[in-house]
Amino acid sequence: MSETVSARGYRQIAAALEQRIESKAYPPGSQMPTEALLVEEFGAARDTVRRAVALLAEGGLVVTVHGRGTYVRDEDDDESGQAKYAVVATKLRALIGSDAFPTGSSFLTEAEIQNRYSVSRRTARAALKGLEEDGLLYVAGRRRLVAAQASGAGRPNSR
């Protein structure tokens, strides 16, 4: 297959991926396969795959979040092309940085984030997951708590 795809180039790869998006093989909000997987599948050079994904991004079909991957845009994505969960996560980071949520305090629930920002449960959950991965929140039982900020220590001692 590598000869065929190489001859067709990035536009043909982009067309194949676009068809998958439109047919919901890659549903809205889902993460696209990694560059490495696409390189293997299409037998194309990494740069060719990057150009194909960039073409999809230019067309507004996908959004790439640095360090996280490429996602199929959905109805919760904002006009700038940034994934809605990333926009919400930015707003939540500002809340964590304010005096409203001191270290160790309970943070907003998924439902509270849904109501406050008029987003889906999936978007609220993705925003919270990003904050947990960044060490700003941690889970204790059924609650999310604000992690220590200044020391960068994250989860407080549980003695």
OpenMM code with the backbone's topology and positions (N, CA, C; nanometers):
from openmm import Vec3, app, unit

residues = "MET SER GLU THR VAL SER ALA ARG GLY TYR ARG GLN ILE ALA ALA ALA LEU GLU GLN ARG ILE GLU SER LYS ALA TYR PRO PRO GLY SER GLN MET PRO THR GLU ALA LEU LEU VAL GLU GLU PHE GLY ALA ALA ARG ASP THR VAL ARG ARG ALA VAL ALA LEU LEU ALA GLU GLY GLY LEU VAL VAL THR VAL HIS GLY ARG GLY THR TYR VAL ARG ASP GLU ASP ASP ASP GLU SER GLY GLN ALA LYS TYR ALA VAL VAL ALA THR LYS LEU ARG ALA LEU ILE GLY SER ASP ALA PHE PRO THR GLY SER SER PHE LEU THR GLU ALA GLU ILE GLN ASN ARG TYR SER VAL SER ARG ARG THR ALA ARG ALA ALA LEU LYS GLY LEU GLU GLU ASP GLY LEU LEU TYR VAL ALA GLY ARG ARG ARG LEU VAL ALA ALA GLN ALA SER GLY ALA GLY ARG PRO ASN SER ARG".split()
positions = [
    Vec3(0.0824, -0.1206, 0.0000),
    Vec3(0.0000, 0.0000, 0.0000),
    Vec3(0.0854, 0.1249, 0.0000),
    Vec3(0.2113, 0.1183, 0.0460),
    Vec3(0.2948, 0.2365, 0.0586),
    Vec3(0.3185, 0.3060, -0.0748),
    Vec3(0.3338, 0.2321, -0.1838),
    Vec3(0.3561, 0.2943, -0.3140),
    Vec3(0.2336, 0.3738, -0.3565),
    Vec3(0.1159, 0.3166, -0.3371),
    Vec3(-0.0072, 0.3820, -0.3788),
    Vec3(-0.0286, 0.5114, -0.3010),
    Vec3(-0.0147, 0.5051, -0.1682),
    Vec3(-0.0383, 0.6227, -0.0860),
    Vec3(0.0684, 0.7289, -0.1102),
    Vec3(0.1941, 0.6867, -0.1239),
    Vec3(0.3010, 0.7830, -0.1489),
    Vec3(0.2742, 0.8604, -0.2765),
    Vec3(0.2247, 0.7915, -0.3778),
    Vec3(0.1967, 0.8574, -0.5048),
    Vec3(0.0805, 0.9562, -0.4914),
    Vec3(-0.0146, 0.9256, -0.4073),
    Vec3(-0.1323, 1.0120, -0.3918),
    Vec3(-0.1036, 1.1326, -0.3049),
    Vec3(-0.0227, 1.1183, -0.2012),
    Vec3(0.0149, 1.2314, -0.1190),
    Vec3(-0.0810, 1.2646, -0.0075),
    Vec3(-0.0509, 1.3782, 0.0549),
    Vec3(-0.1220, 1.4178, 0.1759),
    Vec3(-0.2685, 1.4500, 0.1517),
    Vec3(-0.3030, 1.5003, 0.0360),
    Vec3(-0.4434, 1.5343, 0.0096),
    Vec3(-0.5315, 1.4093, 0.0092),
    Vec3(-0.4793, 1.2998, -0.0417),
    Vec3(-0.5561, 1.1764, -0.0432),
    Vec3(-0.5695, 1.1186, 0.0980),
    Vec3(-0.4641, 1.1304, 0.1776),
    Vec3(-0.4730, 1.0851, 0.3170),
    Vec3(-0.5754, 1.1695, 0.3910),
    Vec3(-0.5706, 1.3012, 0.3687),
    Vec3(-0.6678, 1.3910, 0.4326),
    Vec3(-0.8095, 1.3552, 0.3904),
    Vec3(-0.8291, 1.3236, 0.2633),
    Vec3(-0.9625, 1.2860, 0.2143),
    Vec3(-1.0109, 1.1574, 0.2808),
    Vec3(-0.9206, 1.0605, 0.2978),
    Vec3(-0.9587, 0.9347, 0.3637),
    Vec3(-0.9969, 0.9598, 0.5090),
    Vec3(-0.9194, 1.0435, 0.5786),
    Vec3(-0.9493, 1.0744, 0.7188),
    Vec3(-1.0790, 1.1549, 0.7297),
    Vec3(-1.0994, 1.2472, 0.6368),
    Vec3(-1.2228, 1.3265, 0.6364),
    Vec3(-1.3447, 1.2356, 0.6188),
    Vec3(-1.3328, 1.1366, 0.5325),
    Vec3(-1.4434, 1.0427, 0.5117),
    Vec3(-1.4738, 0.9670, 0.6408),
    Vec3(-1.3709, 0.9298, 0.7134),
    Vec3(-1.3899, 0.8591, 0.8402),
    Vec3(-1.4592, 0.9487, 0.9428),
    Vec3(-1.4236, 1.0765, 0.9421),
    Vec3(-1.4868, 1.1718, 1.0348),
    Vec3(-1.6335, 1.1873, 0.9988),
    Vec3(-1.6617, 1.2060, 0.8710),
    Vec3(-1.8001, 1.2259, 0.8268),
    Vec3(-1.8868, 1.1025, 0.8492),
    Vec3(-1.8269, 0.9842, 0.8385),
    Vec3(-1.9037, 0.8609, 0.8591),
    Vec3(-1.9129, 0.8229, 1.0069),
    Vec3(-1.8522, 0.9062, 1.0921),
    Vec3(-1.8515, 0.8859, 1.2380),
    Vec3(-1.7650, 0.7675, 1.2802),
    Vec3(-1.6770, 0.7194, 1.1915),
    Vec3(-1.5792, 0.6198, 1.2335),
    Vec3(-1.4890, 0.6816, 1.3393),
    Vec3(-1.4646, 0.8124, 1.3243),
    Vec3(-1.3998, 0.8936, 1.4275),
    Vec3(-1.5061, 0.9921, 1.4740),
    Vec3(-1.5779, 0.9613, 1.5823),
    Vec3(-1.6893, 1.0464, 1.6247),
    Vec3(-1.6428, 1.1814, 1.6804),
    Vec3(-1.7323, 1.2793, 1.6827),
    Vec3(-1.6982, 1.4104, 1.7376),
    Vec3(-1.6442, 1.3991, 1.8800),
    Vec3(-1.5361, 1.4709, 1.9057),
    Vec3(-1.4748, 1.4710, 2.0380),
    Vec3(-1.3738, 1.3601, 2.0591),
    Vec3(-1.3672, 1.2645, 1.9670),
    Vec3(-1.2749, 1.1521, 1.9849),
    Vec3(-1.1334, 1.1907, 1.9436),
    Vec3(-1.0384, 1.1197, 1.9995),
    Vec3(-0.8992, 1.1435, 1.9654),
    Vec3(-0.8655, 1.0684, 1.8370),
    Vec3(-0.7968, 1.1369, 1.7469),
    Vec3(-0.7526, 1.0751, 1.6223),
    Vec3(-0.6363, 0.9808, 1.6521),
    Vec3(-0.6106, 0.8855, 1.5634),
    Vec3(-0.4917, 0.8014, 1.5801),
    Vec3(-0.3657, 0.8880, 1.5792),
    Vec3(-0.2622, 0.8407, 1.6435),
    Vec3(-0.1367, 0.9157, 1.6491),
    Vec3(-0.0723, 0.9213, 1.5108),
    Vec3(0.0212, 1.0156, 1.4957),
    Vec3(0.0958, 1.0253, 1.3700),
    Vec3(0.1620, 0.8926, 1.3373),
    Vec3(0.2218, 0.8303, 1.4381),
    Vec3(0.2922, 0.7045, 1.4153),
    Vec3(0.1983, 0.5973, 1.3599),
    Vec3(0.0780, 0.5884, 1.4141),
    Vec3(-0.0183, 0.4899, 1.3640),
    Vec3(-0.0622, 0.5219, 1.2225),
    Vec3(-0.0822, 0.6506, 1.1925),
    Vec3(-0.1224, 0.6893, 1.0581),
    Vec3(-0.0100, 0.6664, 0.9576),
    Vec3(0.1129, 0.6923, 0.9990),
    Vec3(0.2284, 0.6653, 0.9133),
    Vec3(0.2310, 0.5174, 0.8768),
    Vec3(0.2116, 0.4333, 0.9775),
    Vec3(0.2127, 0.2885, 0.9545),
    Vec3(0.0963, 0.2455, 0.8657),
    Vec3(-0.0232, 0.2961, 0.8974),
    Vec3(-0.1411, 0.2556, 0.8210),
    Vec3(-0.1318, 0.2948, 0.6737),
    Vec3(-0.0911, 0.4189, 0.6472),
    Vec3(-0.0892, 0.4679, 0.5103),
    Vec3(0.0443, 0.4449, 0.4395),
    Vec3(0.1443, 0.3997, 0.5141),
    Vec3(0.2740, 0.3765, 0.4537),
    Vec3(0.3338, 0.5036, 0.3977),
    Vec3(0.3103, 0.6138, 0.4652),
    Vec3(0.3556, 0.7446, 0.4190),
    Vec3(0.4591, 0.8014, 0.5147),
    Vec3(0.5292, 0.9036, 0.4693),
    Vec3(0.6269, 0.9715, 0.5538),
    Vec3(0.5540, 1.0509, 0.6624),
    Vec3(0.6216, 1.0703, 0.7733),
    Vec3(0.5634, 1.1445, 0.8858),
    Vec3(0.5201, 1.2852, 0.8420),
    Vec3(0.6027, 1.3514, 0.7618),
    Vec3(0.5692, 1.4861, 0.7150),
    Vec3(0.4421, 1.4851, 0.6294),
    Vec3(0.4238, 1.3801, 0.5509),
    Vec3(0.3037, 1.3679, 0.4682),
    Vec3(0.1794, 1.3568, 0.5560),
    Vec3(0.1887, 1.2769, 0.6608),
    Vec3(0.0766, 1.2621, 0.7536),
    Vec3(0.0503, 1.3944, 0.8255),
    Vec3(0.1560, 1.4626, 0.8680),
    Vec3(0.1393, 1.5925, 0.9344),
    Vec3(0.0673, 1.6922, 0.8438),
    Vec3(0.1051, 1.6938, 0.7169),
    Vec3(0.0401, 1.7842, 0.6224),
    Vec3(-0.1069, 1.7486, 0.6054),
    Vec3(-0.1387, 1.6196, 0.6041),
    Vec3(-0.2780, 1.5762, 0.5917),
    Vec3(-0.3591, 1.6220, 0.7129),
    Vec3(-0.3043, 1.6045, 0.8315),
    Vec3(-0.3741, 1.6459, 0.9543),
    Vec3(-0.3874, 1.7983, 0.9579),
    Vec3(-0.2835, 1.8694, 0.9143),
    Vec3(-0.2888, 2.0158, 0.9096),
    Vec3(-0.3991, 2.0624, 0.8142),
    Vec3(-0.4160, 1.9915, 0.7032),
    Vec3(-0.5221, 2.0246, 0.6090),
    Vec3(-0.6598, 2.0074, 0.6737),
    Vec3(-0.6761, 1.9006, 0.7531),
    Vec3(-0.8022, 1.8802, 0.8251),
    Vec3(-0.8243, 1.9909, 0.9278),
    Vec3(-0.7179, 2.0331, 0.9941),
    Vec3(-0.7284, 2.1407, 1.0934),
    Vec3(-0.7673, 2.2718, 1.0263),
    Vec3(-0.7066, 2.3008, 0.9106),
    Vec3(-0.7417, 2.4218, 0.8360),
    Vec3(-0.8888, 2.4211, 0.7971),
    Vec3(-0.9407, 2.3032, 0.7671),
    Vec3(-1.0807, 2.2892, 0.7303),
    Vec3(-1.1748, 2.2868, 0.8491),
    Vec3(-1.1196, 2.2945, 0.9700),
    Vec3(-1.2023, 2.2995, 1.0900),
    Vec3(-1.2569, 2.1654, 1.1350),
    Vec3(-1.2043, 2.0562, 1.0808),
    Vec3(-1.2550, 1.9241, 1.1195),
    Vec3(-1.1897, 1.8684, 1.2447),
    Vec3(-1.0642, 1.9059, 1.2682),
    Vec3(-0.9919, 1.8563, 1.3853),
    Vec3(-0.9223, 1.9725, 1.4543),
    Vec3(-0.8847, 1.9495, 1.5775),
    Vec3(-0.8065, 2.0466, 1.6538),
    Vec3(-0.6954, 1.9697, 1.7229),
    Vec3(-0.5739, 2.0246, 1.7146),
    Vec3(-0.4601, 1.9616, 1.7793),
    Vec3(-0.4286, 2.0370, 1.9067),
    Vec3(-0.4206, 1.9662, 2.0157),
    Vec3(-0.3875, 2.0243, 2.1451),
    Vec3(-0.2458, 1.9797, 2.1787),
    Vec3(-0.1550, 2.0766, 2.1865),
    Vec3(-0.0145, 2.0459, 2.2089),
    Vec3(0.0021, 1.9559, 2.3318),
    Vec3(0.0748, 1.8471, 2.3128),
    Vec3(0.1024, 1.7552, 2.4221),
    Vec3(-0.0092, 1.6573, 2.4524),
    Vec3(-0.1221, 1.6695, 2.3855),
    Vec3(-0.2360, 1.5819, 2.4142),
    Vec3(-0.2838, 1.5039, 2.2929),
    Vec3(-0.2688, 1.5594, 2.1742),
    Vec3(-0.3100, 1.4884, 2.0543),
    Vec3(-0.4040, 1.5685, 1.9680),
    Vec3(-0.4571, 1.5014, 1.8672),
    Vec3(-0.5496, 1.5631, 1.7722),
    Vec3(-0.6875, 1.5035, 1.7938),
    Vec3(-0.7874, 1.5904, 1.7984),
    Vec3(-0.9246, 1.5501, 1.8285),
    Vec3(-1.0192, 1.5963, 1.7189),
    Vec3(-1.1214, 1.5156, 1.6931),
    Vec3(-1.2259, 1.5538, 1.6005),
    Vec3(-1.3081, 1.6632, 1.6672),
    Vec3(-1.3278, 1.7725, 1.5970),
    Vec3(-1.4063, 1.8827, 1.6552),
    Vec3(-1.5499, 1.8381, 1.6749),
    Vec3(-1.6098, 1.8912, 1.7802),
    Vec3(-1.7510, 1.8636, 1.8037),
    Vec3(-1.8237, 1.9934, 1.8326),
    Vec3(-1.9517, 1.9808, 1.8610),
    Vec3(-2.0359, 2.0988, 1.8827),
    Vec3(-1.9923, 2.1820, 2.0026),
    Vec3(-1.9102, 2.1254, 2.0916),
    Vec3(-1.8649, 2.1992, 2.2089),
    Vec3(-1.7345, 2.2751, 2.1849),
    Vec3(-1.6787, 2.2672, 2.0640),
    Vec3(-1.5567, 2.3415, 2.0344),
    Vec3(-1.5928, 2.4866, 2.0058),
    Vec3(-1.5085, 2.5785, 2.0517),
    Vec3(-1.5385, 2.7192, 2.0285),
    Vec3(-1.4929, 2.7624, 1.8900),
    Vec3(-1.5254, 2.8869, 1.8535),
    Vec3(-1.4997, 2.9377, 1.7202),
    Vec3(-1.3512, 2.9485, 1.6878),
    Vec3(-1.2657, 2.9639, 1.7866),
    Vec3(-1.1230, 2.9804, 1.7615),
    Vec3(-1.0572, 2.8490, 1.7234),
    Vec3(-1.1306, 2.7394, 1.7318),
    Vec3(-1.0740, 2.6101, 1.6987),
    Vec3(-1.0181, 2.5387, 1.8198),
    Vec3(-1.0159, 2.6071, 1.9327),
    Vec3(-0.9657, 2.5429, 2.0541),
    Vec3(-1.0757, 2.4538, 2.1102),
    Vec3(-1.0380, 2.3350, 2.1527),
    Vec3(-1.1358, 2.2428, 2.2089),
    Vec3(-1.2021, 2.3076, 2.3300),
    Vec3(-1.3313, 2.2872, 2.3421),
    Vec3(-1.4073, 2.3498, 2.4508),
    Vec3(-1.3536, 2.3097, 2.5872),
    Vec3(-1.3125, 2.1837, 2.6035),
    Vec3(-1.2611, 2.1427, 2.7339),
    Vec3(-1.1356, 2.2209, 2.7698),
    Vec3(-1.0546, 2.2583, 2.6695),
    Vec3(-0.9336, 2.3355, 2.6956),
    Vec3(-0.9694, 2.4778, 2.7386),
    Vec3(-1.0735, 2.5340, 2.6778),
    Vec3(-1.1210, 2.6672, 2.7173),
    Vec3(-1.1711, 2.6633, 2.8610),
    Vec3(-1.2515, 2.5611, 2.8939),
    Vec3(-1.3049, 2.5472, 3.0295),
    Vec3(-1.1907, 2.5237, 3.1282),
    Vec3(-1.0942, 2.4403, 3.0920),
    Vec3(-0.9805, 2.4126, 3.1806),
    Vec3(-0.9033, 2.5405, 3.2113),
    Vec3(-0.8879, 2.6272, 3.1128),
    Vec3(-0.8192, 2.7557, 3.1344),
    Vec3(-0.8949, 2.8397, 3.2360),
    Vec3(-1.0261, 2.8427, 3.2240),
    Vec3(-1.1083, 2.9184, 3.3197),
    Vec3(-1.0992, 2.8575, 3.4595),
    Vec3(-1.0968, 2.7246, 3.4660),
    Vec3(-1.0869, 2.6577, 3.5957),
    Vec3(-0.9504, 2.6810, 3.6597),
    Vec3(-0.8446, 2.6849, 3.5776),
    Vec3(-0.7103, 2.7158, 3.6306),
    Vec3(-0.7095, 2.8524, 3.6975),
    Vec3(-0.7783, 2.9490, 3.6359),
    Vec3(-0.7860, 3.0830, 3.6936),
    Vec3(-0.8588, 3.0786, 3.8279),
    Vec3(-0.9639, 2.9966, 3.8371),
    Vec3(-1.0359, 2.9823, 3.9642),
    Vec3(-0.9448, 2.9226, 4.0714),
    Vec3(-0.8680, 2.8217, 4.0321),
    Vec3(-0.7775, 2.7579, 4.1277),
    Vec3(-0.6721, 2.8567, 4.1742),
    Vec3(-0.6265, 2.9423, 4.0847),
    Vec3(-0.5260, 3.0424, 4.1183),
    Vec3(-0.5796, 3.1548, 4.2050),
    Vec3(-0.7111, 3.1698, 4.2121),
    Vec3(-0.7714, 3.2755, 4.2938),
    Vec3(-0.7872, 3.2268, 4.4378),
    Vec3(-0.8343, 3.3148, 4.5226),
    Vec3(-0.8561, 3.2802, 4.6626),
    Vec3(-0.9850, 3.1995, 4.6839),
    Vec3(-1.0618, 3.1791, 4.5774),
    Vec3(-1.1895, 3.1086, 4.5903),
    Vec3(-1.1717, 2.9619, 4.6284),
    Vec3(-1.0598, 2.9014, 4.5885),
    Vec3(-1.0349, 2.7601, 4.6160),
    Vec3(-0.8949, 2.7412, 4.6723),
    Vec3(-0.8784, 2.7564, 4.8038),
    Vec3(-0.7457, 2.7381, 4.8631),
    Vec3(-0.7021, 2.5915, 4.8601),
    Vec3(-0.5752, 2.5696, 4.8781),
    Vec3(-0.5184, 2.4347, 4.8800),
    Vec3(-0.5945, 2.3458, 4.9771),
    Vec3(-0.6302, 2.2266, 4.9313),
    Vec3(-0.7003, 2.1297, 5.0146),
    Vec3(-0.8504, 2.1419, 5.0130),
    Vec3(-0.9044, 2.2482, 4.9517),
    Vec3(-1.0498, 2.2651, 4.9506),
    Vec3(-1.1134, 2.1810, 4.8404),
    Vec3(-1.2411, 2.1492, 4.8576),
    Vec3(-1.3157, 2.0773, 4.7551),
    Vec3(-1.3330, 2.1668, 4.6343),
    Vec3(-1.3191, 2.1067, 4.5163),
    Vec3(-1.3341, 2.1827, 4.3925),
    Vec3(-1.4722, 2.1576, 4.3340),
    Vec3(-1.5040, 2.2262, 4.2264),
    Vec3(-1.6325, 2.2118, 4.1598),
    Vec3(-1.6536, 2.0685, 4.1108),
    Vec3(-1.7783, 2.0250, 4.1123),
    Vec3(-1.8126, 1.8929, 4.0598),
    Vec3(-1.8349, 1.9037, 3.9091),
    Vec3(-1.8430, 1.7882, 3.8427),
    Vec3(-1.8731, 1.7873, 3.6995),
    Vec3(-2.0039, 1.8610, 3.6725),
    Vec3(-2.1058, 1.8340, 3.7530),
    Vec3(-2.2373, 1.8964, 3.7335),
    Vec3(-2.2288, 2.0482, 3.7501),
    Vec3(-2.1526, 2.0940, 3.8479),
    Vec3(-2.1386, 2.2386, 3.8685),
    Vec3(-2.0677, 2.3045, 3.7500),
    Vec3(-1.9692, 2.2361, 3.6947),
    Vec3(-1.8979, 2.2896, 3.5773),
    Vec3(-1.9910, 2.2908, 3.4567),
    Vec3(-2.0707, 2.1848, 3.4398),
    Vec3(-2.1682, 2.1799, 3.3310),
    Vec3(-2.2616, 2.2997, 3.3372),
    Vec3(-2.3143, 2.3268, 3.4553),
    Vec3(-2.4088, 2.4373, 3.4719),
    Vec3(-2.3421, 2.5731, 3.4560),
    Vec3(-2.2266, 2.5898, 3.5145),
    Vec3(-2.1572, 2.7185, 3.5131),
    Vec3(-2.1145, 2.7595, 3.3731),
    Vec3(-2.0669, 2.6620, 3.2925),
    Vec3(-2.0115, 2.6931, 3.1602),
    Vec3(-2.0973, 2.6423, 3.0441),
    Vec3(-2.2137, 2.5861, 3.0740),
    Vec3(-2.3057, 2.5341, 2.9721),
    Vec3(-2.2347, 2.4394, 2.8757),
    Vec3(-2.1722, 2.3368, 2.9328),
    Vec3(-2.1002, 2.2378, 2.8530),
    Vec3(-2.1530, 2.0989, 2.8847),
    Vec3(-2.1153, 2.0036, 2.8019),
    Vec3(-2.1569, 1.8653, 2.8229),
    Vec3(-2.0776, 1.8025, 2.9378),
    Vec3(-2.1270, 1.6910, 2.9836),
    Vec3(-2.0579, 1.6171, 3.0903),
    Vec3(-1.9190, 1.5736, 3.0437),
    Vec3(-1.9105, 1.5297, 2.9185),
    Vec3(-1.7827, 1.4871, 2.8621),
    Vec3(-1.6812, 1.6015, 2.8628),
    Vec3(-1.7259, 1.7217, 2.8290),
    Vec3(-1.6369, 1.8378, 2.8281),
    Vec3(-1.5906, 1.8713, 2.9695),
    Vec3(-1.6831, 1.8697, 3.0651),
    Vec3(-1.6475, 1.8974, 3.2050),
    Vec3(-1.5477, 1.7945, 3.2560),
    Vec3(-1.5728, 1.6692, 3.2252),
    Vec3(-1.4848, 1.5614, 3.2700),
    Vec3(-1.3449, 1.5749, 3.2083),
    Vec3(-1.3379, 1.6096, 3.0799),
    Vec3(-1.2083, 1.6254, 3.0130),
    Vec3(-1.1299, 1.7422, 3.0716),
    Vec3(-1.1984, 1.8511, 3.1044),
    Vec3(-1.1316, 1.9666, 3.1653),
    Vec3(-1.0745, 1.9289, 3.3015),
    Vec3(-1.1529, 1.8598, 3.3823),
    Vec3(-1.1068, 1.8167, 3.5142),
    Vec3(-0.9903, 1.7187, 3.5034),
    Vec3(-0.9980, 1.6285, 3.4078),
    Vec3(-0.8902, 1.5317, 3.3887),
    Vec3(-0.7589, 1.6038, 3.3565),
    Vec3(-0.7666, 1.7062, 3.2719),
    Vec3(-0.6473, 1.7840, 3.2390),
    Vec3(-0.5872, 1.8517, 3.3605),
    Vec3(-0.6729, 1.9042, 3.4477),
    Vec3(-0.6240, 1.9696, 3.5698),
    Vec3(-0.5611, 1.8680, 3.6645),
    Vec3(-0.6179, 1.7473, 3.6685),
    Vec3(-0.5586, 1.6412, 3.7506),
    Vec3(-0.4219, 1.6018, 3.6950),
    Vec3(-0.4130, 1.5860, 3.5629),
    Vec3(-0.2860, 1.5492, 3.5000),
    Vec3(-0.1792, 1.6556, 3.5214),
    Vec3(-0.2214, 1.7809, 3.5309),
    Vec3(-0.1280, 1.8916, 3.5541),
    Vec3(-0.0925, 1.9084, 3.7010),
    Vec3(-0.1531, 1.8259, 3.7882),
    Vec3(-0.1221, 1.8314, 3.9305),
    Vec3(-0.1918, 1.9428, 4.0072),
    Vec3(-0.2952, 2.0021, 3.9463),
    Vec3(-0.3677, 2.1096, 4.0143),
    Vec3(-0.4798, 2.0563, 4.1030),
    Vec3(-0.5308, 1.9393, 4.0699),
    Vec3(-0.6363, 1.8741, 4.1477),
    Vec3(-0.5959, 1.7299, 4.1734),
    Vec3(-0.6513, 1.6724, 4.2790),
    Vec3(-0.6354, 1.5300, 4.3034),
    Vec3(-0.7662, 1.4765, 4.3592),
    Vec3(-0.7843, 1.3464, 4.3439),
    Vec3(-0.9078, 1.2825, 4.3863),
    Vec3(-0.8877, 1.2202, 4.5232),
    Vec3(-0.9804, 1.2500, 4.6132),
    Vec3(-0.9808, 1.1915, 4.7472),
    Vec3(-1.1226, 1.1402, 4.7699),
    Vec3(-1.1367, 1.0088, 4.7655),
    Vec3(-1.2707, 0.9512, 4.7767),
    Vec3(-1.3508, 0.9858, 4.6536),
    Vec3(-1.4627, 1.0532, 4.6740),
    Vec3(-1.5488, 1.0934, 4.5624),
    Vec3(-1.5353, 1.2413, 4.5300),
    Vec3(-1.4399, 1.3087, 4.5916),
    Vec3(-1.4246, 1.4533, 4.5707),
    Vec3(-1.2925, 1.4841, 4.5027),
    Vec3(-1.2906, 1.5989, 4.4356),
    Vec3(-1.1666, 1.6519, 4.3810),
    Vec3(-1.1237, 1.7665, 4.4704),
    Vec3(-0.9982, 1.7622, 4.5123),
    Vec3(-0.9451, 1.8649, 4.6005),
    Vec3(-0.8350, 1.9427, 4.5295),
    Vec3(-0.8188, 2.0687, 4.5701),
    Vec3(-0.7151, 2.1544, 4.5134),
    Vec3(-0.5808, 2.1135, 4.5731),
    Vec3(-0.4834, 2.0908, 4.4855),
    Vec3(-0.3494, 2.0499, 4.5284),
    Vec3(-0.2681, 2.1716, 4.5697),
    Vec3(-0.1599, 2.1471, 4.6429),
    Vec3(-0.0699, 2.2548, 4.6846),
    Vec3(-0.0129, 2.3217, 4.5605),
    Vec3(-0.0167, 2.4541, 4.5561),
    Vec3(0.0262, 2.5291, 4.4400),
    Vec3(0.1708, 2.5742, 4.4478),
    Vec3(0.2038, 2.6452, 4.5530),
    Vec3(0.3332, 2.7112, 4.5623),
    Vec3(0.4485, 2.6123, 4.5632),
    Vec3(0.4343, 2.5042, 4.6379),
    Vec3(0.5444, 2.4100, 4.6495),
    Vec3(0.5526, 2.3156, 4.5303),
    Vec3(0.4425, 2.3063, 4.4535),
    Vec3(0.4388, 2.2127, 4.3424),
    Vec3(0.4352, 2.0688, 4.3905),
    Vec3(0.4081, 2.0499, 4.5189),
    Vec3(0.4122, 1.9171, 4.5790),
    Vec3(0.2920, 1.8324, 4.5398),
    Vec3(0.1839, 1.8974, 4.4942),
    Vec3(0.0650, 1.8200, 4.4566),
    Vec3(-0.0145, 1.7750, 4.5766),
    Vec3(-0.0333, 1.6469, 4.5905),
    Vec3(-0.1148, 1.5890, 4.6955),
    Vec3(-0.0512, 1.6083, 4.8322),
    Vec3(-0.1275, 1.6611, 4.9311),
    Vec3(-0.0715, 1.6773, 5.0644),
    Vec3(-0.0491, 1.5416, 5.1319),
    Vec3(0.0345, 1.5411, 5.2340),
    Vec3(0.0582, 1.4174, 5.3090),
    Vec3(-0.0717, 1.3700, 5.3705),
    Vec3(-0.0907, 1.2395, 5.3754),
    Vec3(-0.2156, 1.1854, 5.4278),
    Vec3(-0.1949, 1.1234, 5.5648),
    Vec3(-0.1169, 1.1882, 5.6492),
    Vec3(-0.0940, 1.1381, 5.7851),
    Vec3(-0.2045, 1.1780, 5.8774),
] * unit.nanometer
topology = app.Topology()
chain = topology.addChain("A")
for resn in residues:
    res = topology.addResidue(resn, chain)
    for name in ("N", "CA", "C"):
        topology.addAtom(name, app.Element.getBySymbol(name[0]), res)
